[in-house]
């Protein structure tokens, strides 16, 4: 029960009244854990992880684009890539993100997510890749996609 909210100044008293009915005080363990998050050692670990995720993104997004899977918006703060699969799907003789994701799973043994799981606007044209894996696994994924789409 630790966190914060950013609200308009006029809403602060209202939010405070609601909050006082939800809890009295966060537990001591939670408070100590929250404080530990701001220690220099913790911050150094966050920065190391952030750099690692950036390196993965900076490798994977250009690799997808080179394979004909353009990413229209560079991920910034997430470890997912939203890629247009129309051209790649056509290479495989399938249509739409659902069939493309299935073909990739069946033929390259990679799990990707069809766009329809993330909304309704043109989602049949997109798939989502995750970069929340090791660099070695991402490199292997690119190799499998290269073989599949060659």
C-alpha positions in Angstrom: 0.0 0.0 0.0 2.8 2.4 -0.9 2.6 4.7 -3.7 1.6 8.2 -4.7 -0.8 10.1 -6.9 -0.6 13.2 -8.9 -3.9 15.0 -8.8 -5.1 18.6 -9.3 -4.6 20.7 -6.2 -8.4 21.0 -5.8 -8.6 17.2 -5.6 -6.1 16.7 -2.8 -8.5 17.0 0.1 -10.9 14.6 -1.6 -8.3 12.0 -2.3 -7.0 12.4 1.3 -10.5 11.7 2.6 -10.8 8.6 0.5 -7.3 7.4 1.4 -7.9 7.7 5.1 -10.7 5.2 4.8 -8.6 2.7 2.9 -5.7 2.3 5.3 -4.3 3.7 8.5 -0.6 3.1 7.8 1.5 0.9 5.6 3.2 -1.9 7.4 6.7 -1.4 8.8 8.0 -4.0 6.4 6.5 -2.2 3.4 7.9 1.1 4.6 11.4 -0.3 5.0 11.2 -1.9 1.6 10.2 1.4 0.1 13.1 3.2 1.7 15.5 0.5 0.4 14.4 1.3 -3.1 16.1 4.7 -2.8 19.4 3.5 -1.5 22.4 4.1 -3.9 22.9 0.3 -4.3 19.3 -0.1 -5.4 19.4 2.8 -7.8 22.6 1.5 -9.3 20.8 -1.8 -9.9 17.9 -0.1 -11.6 20.3 1.8 -13.8 22.1 -1.4 -14.8 18.8 -3.1 -15.6 17.6 0.0 -17.6 20.8 -0.1 -19.7 20.3 -3.8 -20.3 16.7 -3.3 -21.5 17.8 -0.4 -23.7 20.6 -2.6 -25.3 18.0 -5.3 -26.0 15.6 -2.8 -27.6 18.4 -1.2 -29.6 19.4 -4.6 -31.0 15.9 -6.0 -31.5 13.9 -3.2 -33.1 16.4 -2.6 -36.0 16.6 -6.4 -36.5 12.8 -6.6 -36.8 12.7 -3.8 -39.2 15.5 -5.4 -41.4 13.3 -8.5 -41.5 10.3 -6.5 -42.9 8.6 -6.1 -39.6 8.5 -2.3 -39.1 8.0 -0.9 -35.7 6.1 2.4 -36.1 6.7 3.7 -32.5 10.0 3.2 -30.8 9.3 1.6 -27.4 10.3 3.9 -24.5 9.7 2.5 -21.1 8.3 -0.9 -22.0 9.9 -4.1 -23.2 7.5 -4.8 -26.0 7.7 -4.1 -29.8 4.5 -3.5 -31.8 5.4 -4.6 -35.3 3.5 -4.3 -38.6 3.4 -7.9 -39.9 1.6 -7.4 -43.2 4.6 -7.8 -45.5 6.1 -10.7 -43.4 2.7 -12.5 -43.3 2.4 -12.2 -47.1 5.9 -13.8 -47.4 4.5 -16.8 -45.4 1.3 -16.9 -47.4 -0.9 -16.0 -44.5 -3.0 -13.0 -43.7 -3.5 -11.1 -40.5 -1.6 -11.1 -37.2 -3.5 -14.2 -35.8 -2.3 -16.4 -38.7 1.1 -14.8 -38.8 1.6 -15.5 -35.0 0.5 -19.1 -35.5 2.8 -19.6 -38.4 5.8 -18.1 -36.5 5.0 -20.4 -33.6 4.5 -23.5 -35.8 7.5 -22.9 -38.2 10.0 -21.0 -36.1 9.0 -22.2 -32.6 8.7 -18.6 -31.4 5.8 -17.3 -29.4 4.5 -13.8 -30.4 1.2 -12.2 -29.6 -1.3 -11.3 -32.3 -2.5 -7.7 -32.3 -6.1 -8.5 -31.6 -5.3 -9.0 -27.9 -4.5 -5.3 -27.7 -7.4 -3.4 -29.1 -9.6 -3.0 -32.2 -8.0 -0.4 -34.5 -6.0 -2.1 -37.2 -4.8 -4.8 -34.8 -5.0 -7.5 -37.4 -1.9 -5.9 -39.0 0.3 -6.0 -35.9 2.0 -8.4 -33.6 3.7 -7.8 -30.3 7.2 -9.1 -29.5 8.7 -9.0 -26.0 12.3 -8.1 -25.3 12.1 -9.3 -21.7 14.5 -12.1 -22.3 18.3 -12.4 -22.5 20.2 -10.9 -25.4 21.2 -14.4 -26.4 17.6 -15.5 -26.6 16.7 -12.4 -28.6 19.6 -13.1 -31.0 18.3 -16.6 -31.4 14.8 -15.3 -32.1 16.2 -13.1 -34.8 18.0 -16.0 -36.4 14.9 -18.1 -36.4 12.9 -15.2 -37.9 15.6 -14.7 -40.6 15.4 -18.4 -41.6 11.6 -18.3 -41.7 11.3 -15.1 -43.7 14.3 -15.7 -46.1 
